Amino acid sequence: MQTSTRDRIVVAASRLLQRQGYVGTGIKQIAQEAQATLGSVYHFFPGGKEAVAVAAIKHSGEEFATLLRKALDSEEDPAEAVMGCARQLARELRESGWIDGCPVTAAALETLGTDSGIQQACADALRSWEQLVFDKLLHCGFPSQSARELAPTIIGALEGAEVTAQVYRSEEPLEAAGRQLARLVRSYEAYPPR
C-alpha cells in the first residue's frame, strides 16, 4: 500500500522524535528519512520543524491510543488490562533495542515552559490516553471521581516506568509498574473510596 508524501514525513518525524527527541531531530533529517525533498516538507508543513513535530506527536498519540485501547479491551478486569498494557509496552521497548520510547514524553520534556503547539499536542495526547483509561474504569463500575483520579495516575506511572525501562534497558520497571498499578486498581474495587 502506497503512502502519501505527507504521511511518510509524519511517520518519519514520529520515529525520529521517538529516538532522538525534538531538539536532536533536524528538518533535513526528517526529509531524508521520509524520502522526500525539503521543499515537500515545507509544502506540507509551512510552519517548519515545529509544525512537522506537532503532526508527528498527534500521529504518535493516536498510535499509542490504539495500543492502549487494545490492551484495555483485551481484559474485562481493569487491573489485568493495565498490567497487560505495561507488559506490551515493555515487550515493544525491548524489541526496539530500548530506543523507541514515547515521543510524546520526549517532546514534552524538551519544550517545557513554552506555550507551543508541541506542548499543546503533548497535552492533548496525554488527555486522550487518560480518557481511555477513565472510560474503561467507568465501564467497570468505578465511581466517576475515583476513575478521574486513577486515569492520570495510571498514565503517569506507565510513562515514567517506560523512561526508566529505557534508561535501565530492562523490562522490569514496566513490569513492576504494571503489578503495582493492578494492585492499586484492585484496592479501589475492594474498598471503594468514600
Backbone torsions as a table, in degrees:
resi	resn	phi	psi	omega
1	MET	NA	126.9	-176.4
2	GLN	-84.4	134.6	178.8
3	THR	-103.4	152.9	179.8
4	SER	-72.8	160.3	177.9
5	THR	-59.2	-42.6	179.7
6	ARG	-60.1	-44.9	179.6
7	ASP	-63.3	-40.8	177.9
8	ARG	-61.7	-38.6	178.9
9	ILE	-64.3	-45.3	-179.0
10	VAL	-64.1	-46.0	-179.4
11	VAL	-65.2	-43.5	178.9
12	ALA	-61.8	-44.8	179.0
13	ALA	-62.9	-39.7	178.8
14	SER	-59.8	-47.4	-179.0
15	ARG	-66.0	-40.7	-180.0
16	LEU	-66.9	-41.5	177.3
17	LEU	-61.8	-38.2	-179.2
18	GLN	-63.2	-37.5	-174.8
19	ARG	-94.7	-30.5	-171.8
20	GLN	-121.0	-12.4	-174.8
21	GLY	80.8	174.1	-177.7
22	TYR	-70.0	-47.6	-176.6
23	VAL	-63.7	-37.7	-176.5
24	GLY	-82.1	-1.2	-178.0
25	THR	-108.7	125.4	179.8
26	GLY	-102.2	156.7	-178.4
27	ILE	-65.6	-36.4	177.9
28	LYS	-66.4	-38.5	178.8
29	GLN	-65.3	-39.1	177.3
30	ILE	-60.8	-46.8	179.8
31	ALA	-60.4	-46.0	-179.5
32	GLN	-62.2	-46.3	-179.0
33	GLU	-63.5	-33.2	-179.2
34	ALA	-85.5	-2.3	-174.8
35	GLN	53.7	50.1	179.9
36	ALA	-131.8	160.8	176.3
37	THR	-81.8	157.2	176.1
38	LEU	-60.9	-35.9	177.0
39	GLY	-61.1	-37.8	177.9
40	SER	-64.7	-41.1	179.8
41	VAL	-59.9	-47.5	-179.3
42	TYR	-71.0	-26.7	176.2
43	HIS	-64.5	-47.7	-178.6
44	PHE	-80.3	-25.2	-176.9
45	PHE	-133.7	76.3	-178.3
46	PRO	-59.7	-20.5	178.5
47	GLY	-79.8	2.3	176.0
48	GLY	74.8	-148.7	-172.3
49	LYS	-57.7	-41.6	-179.7
50	GLU	-63.6	-41.4	179.7
51	ALA	-64.1	-40.5	177.0
52	VAL	-64.0	-43.2	-179.0
53	ALA	-61.9	-41.6	178.8
54	VAL	-60.8	-45.7	178.6
55	ALA	-63.9	-39.2	179.8
56	ALA	-66.3	-39.9	179.1
57	ILE	-66.9	-40.6	176.3
58	LYS	-61.3	-42.9	178.5
59	HIS	-61.8	-47.9	179.6
60	SER	-63.2	-39.3	178.0
61	GLY	-60.9	-40.5	178.4
62	GLU	-69.7	-38.3	176.9
63	GLU	-60.7	-46.3	-179.9
64	PHE	-67.6	-36.4	177.6
65	ALA	-59.9	-38.6	178.2
66	THR	-64.1	-45.6	177.8
67	LEU	-61.1	-46.4	-178.4
68	LEU	-63.6	-45.2	179.6
69	ARG	-60.4	-43.9	179.4
70	LYS	-62.0	-44.6	179.6
71	ALA	-64.7	-43.2	-179.2
72	LEU	-67.2	-34.6	-179.5
73	ASP	-79.9	-15.4	-175.4
74	SER	-74.2	-18.9	-178.5
75	GLU	-131.9	135.4	175.6
76	GLU	-70.3	-38.4	179.7
77	ASP	-73.2	118.8	-176.6
78	PRO	-63.7	-32.0	178.2
79	ALA	-64.7	-44.8	178.2
80	GLU	-65.8	-36.3	179.3
81	ALA	-63.8	-42.9	179.3
82	VAL	-65.9	-42.4	178.4
83	MET	-63.1	-39.7	177.6
84	GLY	-62.8	-38.5	178.5
85	CYS	-64.4	-43.9	178.6
86	ALA	-61.4	-42.0	178.5
87	ARG	-62.6	-42.6	179.8
88	GLN	-62.8	-44.9	177.7
89	LEU	-60.9	-42.9	-180.0
90	ALA	-62.1	-45.0	-179.3
91	ARG	-62.5	-47.1	-178.9
92	GLU	-65.8	-37.6	178.6
93	LEU	-64.6	-45.8	178.0
94	ARG	-60.9	-45.4	-178.7
95	GLU	-63.1	-24.7	178.5
96	SER	-85.5	0.7	-176.2
97	GLY	75.2	26.1	176.5
98	TRP	71.7	17.9	-177.8
99	ILE	-107.2	-20.9	-176.9
100	ASP	-94.2	69.3	175.7
101	GLY	-79.4	-162.5	-177.3
102	CYS	-85.5	115.4	179.4
103	PRO	-68.1	-23.0	178.0
104	VAL	-67.5	-44.7	178.8
105	THR	-62.3	-47.8	-178.5
106	ALA	-58.4	-49.1	-178.6
107	ALA	-66.4	-37.9	179.6
108	ALA	-62.6	-45.1	-178.2
109	LEU	-66.8	-36.2	-178.7
110	GLU	-74.1	-19.6	-176.8
111	THR	-116.1	18.9	178.3
112	LEU	-55.2	144.7	177.0
113	GLY	81.1	0.8	177.9
114	THR	-104.4	156.8	175.3
115	ASP	-107.7	64.3	-172.6
116	SER	-106.8	166.6	174.0
117	GLY	-63.2	-29.3	178.9
118	ILE	-65.4	-47.8	179.2
119	GLN	-59.8	-40.6	179.8
120	GLN	-65.5	-41.9	178.9
121	ALA	-64.3	-39.1	177.5
122	CYS	-64.2	-46.2	179.5
123	ALA	-61.4	-41.7	178.9
124	ASP	-62.4	-41.3	179.4
125	ALA	-63.5	-48.2	-179.9
126	LEU	-60.2	-43.0	179.2
127	ARG	-63.2	-38.6	-179.1
128	SER	-67.1	-36.5	177.6
129	TRP	-68.1	-42.6	177.4
130	GLU	-59.8	-38.7	-179.7
131	GLN	-63.4	-39.4	178.0
132	LEU	-61.7	-43.6	178.8
133	VAL	-66.8	-44.1	178.1
134	PHE	-55.9	-47.9	-179.4
135	ASP	-61.6	-40.8	178.7
136	LYS	-62.5	-46.0	-179.0
137	LEU	-64.2	-42.7	177.1
138	LEU	-60.9	-44.6	179.5
139	HIS	-58.7	-31.4	-178.9
140	CYS	-88.7	7.2	173.6
141	GLY	95.2	8.3	177.6
142	PHE	-70.2	143.0	173.1
143	PRO	-62.0	147.6	-176.3
144	SER	-54.0	-45.4	-178.1
145	GLN	-63.9	-41.3	177.9
146	SER	-63.6	-46.1	178.9
147	ALA	-62.1	-38.5	-179.9
148	ARG	-64.0	-34.5	179.3
149	GLU	-83.6	-36.2	-178.4
150	LEU	-70.9	-37.6	-174.6
151	ALA	-57.2	-53.0	178.6
152	PRO	-68.3	-28.0	176.2
153	THR	-63.4	-44.8	-179.5
154	ILE	-65.1	-48.5	-179.6
155	ILE	-63.8	-43.8	179.7
156	GLY	-61.5	-41.9	179.5
157	ALA	-66.5	-42.1	178.8
158	LEU	-64.6	-42.3	179.1
159	GLU	-63.0	-45.7	179.0
160	GLY	-64.7	-40.6	179.3
161	ALA	-66.5	-33.0	178.6
162	GLU	-66.0	-43.3	177.1
163	VAL	-61.8	-45.3	179.8
164	THR	-62.2	-41.5	178.1
165	ALA	-60.8	-39.4	177.4
166	GLN	-63.6	-46.6	-178.3
167	VAL	-63.0	-45.3	-178.4
168	TYR	-80.0	-14.0	-174.9
169	ARG	55.4	50.3	-175.9
170	SER	-148.5	143.3	176.3
171	GLU	-76.3	-18.4	-171.6
172	GLU	-56.7	-42.4	179.2
173	PRO	-57.7	-38.6	177.8
174	LEU	-73.4	-39.3	177.8
175	GLU	-61.6	-45.3	-179.7
176	ALA	-65.0	-42.0	178.3
177	ALA	-61.8	-41.0	178.5
178	GLY	-61.5	-44.0	179.0
179	ARG	-64.0	-44.5	-178.0
180	GLN	-69.3	-38.2	177.0
181	LEU	-66.0	-39.1	177.0
182	ALA	-61.3	-42.2	178.3
183	ARG	-61.4	-43.5	179.2
184	LEU	-61.9	-47.8	179.6
185	VAL	-59.8	-43.9	179.4
186	ARG	-64.0	-33.3	179.7
187	SER	-65.8	-32.5	176.7
188	TYR	-70.4	-37.1	179.4
189	GLU	-67.1	-39.7	-177.0
190	ALA	-76.7	-37.3	-175.9
191	TYR	-131.4	78.3	-178.9
192	PRO	-54.8	132.8	179.9
193	PRO	-62.8	149.0	-179.5
194	ARG	-95.2	NA	NA
